[in-house]
Every structure is written in structure tokens, then in C-alpha cells.
Amino acid sequence: MIAENLKRLRDKINAQCAASGRRAEEIKLIAVSKYFGIEAINEANKLGITDFGENKAQELRDKFELLGNKVNWHFIGTLQRNKAKYVVKAASLIHSVDSISLADEINKQAAKNDKVQDILLEIKTSFEETKAGLNQEEQIIKLVEHCKTLSNINLMGLMTMAPYTDDEKLIRKSFSELRKLKDKINQQGINLIELSMGMTSDFEIAIDEGATMLRIGSAIFGKRDYAKDWRMI
Ligand SMILES: *Cc1c(COP(=O)(O)O)cnc(C)c1O
């Protein structure tokens, strides 16, 4: 099933790239494997997927113990400071940094692990209270400036989740806001390159608005069963 799903998804990504005047090679596909087991990850890996996304620190820690650096791990969930140590050990990219104190903790853990941790800032571009991330421009600029002072952190770009809605206009607005914010930050002599945006339901709009990383789960692995532990799948 994963093979068929991936083929269908890659066809859609290629078609959207063609329609949007983008090159498919500019866009990294991150397979969001949360709630899915090692077997599914290995299967997708054999089909050419090298990057996997997880949203819980312990789940990432445990999967990393089993698979190590055979694949690139992305952390895309809300991160509590006391769990940063697990995530820094495993993640090639942390998408969800949203405060100075979290950036400081990641920097500290990265130094301990003798690495420079690549990160993105999570931005709240929708107006939903339930969504995580930063939404005050002043705060965002402050955090960008702060990251520059941390020697074990490398800030590469921005991440967002679109609002949960069928209204394409609102989704597009959310993604274009992220792109504009990146351009604005870059006018201040900073060089952000990545825009992590687009999931199963909205990746086509994200490609059109300039995404460089797509985080896609269910279109690859099928529906998640939230009642099951990933070890049991
Ligand atoms: C689960 C998740 C995704 C993937 O969602 P799908 O709808 O399954 O593609 C993307 N981004 C984040 C932050 C997630 O938590």
C-alpha cells in the first residue's frame, strides 16, 4: 500500500510543481511516521524516502534507538525543554522552535552532543488559538537575532501549519504569510532558506506558495490509529 500511495503522491507533487513553475528537486518530502512502526518506516525508506517526521520526543528517541542514522529524523511537534535532550540526539532538523528559552536549551544540548543543531522557527500564521507557534513579528525578529548568538544552533528557516479549514483562501494566506515573513527577515541580512509547510490536505497550495519541505503522513502511510501504540503496528 505504501508503494502505491507514494507513487500517487509523487505524481501529484510533480504535477503541482509543473503547474507552479517549480522544480521537484527543490522540495524535500518528509514522511510523517508518527503512530507508525519500524516496518512502515523501513518500507518507505526502501522506496526512496530518506526523511521522516515525528512529533513526540519519546517516540523519536525510541525509534532512533532502533534505526539510528539510517534515515534523517525531523522533529515537528511541540517540544518541552526537558525533552530537548532526546530530540537533539536524534534530529537532523527541529521544525518547532518557538521561544528563546527552548532555543537556549537546544543550544546547550547540542553543545553536549558536539553538534550544530539545524532548526526552524514555528510560526502561527493562522488565527487559531489552538495552534502552536509565534505570531508577533517583534517577538519573531528577537528570536531570530537571539539564534544568531548561539553557536550550536543553525537557523535555516520557518515552519507553519495552515488553519484547519476547507477554505482554500485562508490556507493560501497562511502559507503566503510565511513566505513573506521569510523574505522580510532576509532583508535584514539573514539568510533563511527553508519553508516547511504543507501536509496531506494542503500540500499543493504549499508548493504553489513556495514550500521547500512538505510534511506528509496519511497520504503515504494511510490513516493513523490514535488508539494504537506504534510498537503494536
Ligand atoms: C501529523 C503532522 C503532519 C502530517 O499530517 P498528515 O495530514 O497526515 O499529512 C504534518 N505536520 C505536523 C506538525 C504534524 O503533526
PDBQT file of the ligand as one rigid body, heavy atoms in Angstrom, charges set to zero:
ROOT
HETATM    1  C1  LIG A 301       0.907  14.870  11.733  1.00  0.00    +0.000 C 
HETATM    2  C2  LIG A 301       1.573  16.087  11.203  1.00  0.00    +0.000 A 
HETATM    3  C3  LIG A 301       1.743  16.264   9.825  1.00  0.00    +0.000 A 
HETATM    4  C4  LIG A 301       1.245  15.284   8.767  1.00  0.00    +0.000 C 
HETATM    5  O1  LIG A 301      -0.136  15.243   8.717  1.00  0.00    +0.000 OA
HETATM    6  P1  LIG A 301      -0.927  14.457   7.531  1.00  0.00    +0.000 P 
HETATM    7  O2  LIG A 301      -2.221  15.137   7.463  1.00  0.00    +0.000 OA
HETATM    8  O3  LIG A 301      -1.019  13.041   7.982  1.00  0.00    +0.000 OA
HETATM    9  O4  LIG A 301      -0.129  14.590   6.296  1.00  0.00    +0.000 OA
HETATM   10  C5  LIG A 301       2.412  17.407   9.396  1.00  0.00    +0.000 A 
HETATM   11  N1  LIG A 301       2.877  18.323  10.267  1.00  0.00    +0.000 NA
HETATM   12  C6  LIG A 301       2.726  18.186  11.603  1.00  0.00    +0.000 A 
HETATM   13  C7  LIG A 301       3.259  19.245  12.502  1.00  0.00    +0.000 C 
HETATM   14  C8  LIG A 301       2.081  17.065  12.111  1.00  0.00    +0.000 A 
HETATM   15  O5  LIG A 301       1.929  16.943  13.437  1.00  0.00    +0.000 OA
ENDROOT
TORSDOF 0
